[in-house]
Amino acid sequence: MSRDRTCDVIFKGAARIFQYQRGYRFGTDALLLATDLPLLKEGATVVDFGAAHGPVSLAIAAKYPRVQVIAVERQAELLDLLAESVSLNEFSNVACKLLDIREIRGNLKSHSADLVVCNPPYFRAGEQRISSDQVRAEAHHELHGTLRDFIDAARYVLKPTGYLKLITPPLRVPDVFSAIENTDLRLKTLRFVHSRPDRDAYLVEYVLRRGAAPDFQVRPPLFLHAMDGSSTPEAAERLGSGEFVGAGHG
């Protein structure tokens, strides 16, 4: 049965995106994942694991037209939406791959990516109530690959000095640390995201790098809203369009 869908504007016109009217739609975590990235040079390759219908891939492609984006997604109906959005935006720098991240070897070139970005499923199988919407359920729960699977896939495609950016809820911090133990991935920065200063963190941003020196920085927290409910300047910039003017962060 076909679903109703919408065509929405992200980053104040930087790109347009098709998504379902009900069910799985992108949120703040996707917009945060697509911004405040390690510096991307011309000709770099970015791989987006669990790309869904493409908010992260489209945002990066719009900001970095001379960067190649490879969007990897296992749900065909979501990847079809992304392909339509790529065509609508006339982006020539996005390639769509229908692929399970557990089957990366032999399907994507090893040591080829300068940056991998992903929001792995937030919940382990059996944790939390699973949505009756199958697309949303598979996006949010480890039904087809664990957090460790995503990190292993990232290590496979990353260049020896490539970066990995992740966003998870705080409850997965121990799992991230466990998954990178005994690997050549080093945590470079960790940052907690709060809806406002008097609320607990509900997201965590990680930047990791293969083969990096063992230095590590806990960045100041990101507050999306001030106490009066207004957007903070950084949140307005990253969730709006401001960051599309100028370069990314190193």
Phi, psi and omega in degrees: 000133181287152180251148170290145180221166179237160172242108188248158178260133175244150181052046174051046173101000179296328178202159173246147187221134172274136173208160181291143179293323177237152180100226186279119176227150183288157181226196183302322183300322179294318181293324176291321180297327184277356184234168182055050184268157168304148185302129180252124179274160176304133180088000180293158177246128177244132176248128180252105180274137184066047189294340183056227181268010163099018181300320181287313180301316181294320180295316180293319179298323179291320183285324184239077184297343180257018174250139178270126180250129176248113182263118184249123182212140182266344181267112187300322184292327176288318180294328176297320177298317180298316180300322177294321179293321177300316179295317180300318181277353182057042177275121178265358185251022176235126174248132182258128182237118174277104191200138172278132184296340177283353180242029182296316183300126182090347180247336172233150182287133178288152175053044184242347186257136173278332182211135169245134175238142175195146166253090181299160175309134188285333188238141173292157176302131180093349177264143179064163178282132182274134180297147175287342175280116187297321180298314179294319180300316182289333178285328188260342185236152182282066179271337183220056180127135181266171175303319178298322177300318179296317181292321177297319178296321178297316179299325181294318185270344183286142169296162183304336177242020184286163183254151172233127173245129180235154166228130177221167167287159183303330183296345180263002180305312179300327180291323176297313180298320179294320183291331181266354178298138180065025172241177177266011174277130179241134178286122180266311180220151176226135182215132180263139183249128181240145175293326175200167189299334182264012180247149175297155175298142178236352173221157176228130175259131177237139166237124180238161179216138176287136173068017183279160173295151184282054172258153190207133184233129169266112184282159175302147182297152175259117175260124182282329181226147172283175182297333179275003178092351180285153179290140173287158182303317180293319179297318179298322180291312186284327181269349176258239183230357188304324185287351177281359174257111179101190189267168175282180183265143179271000000 
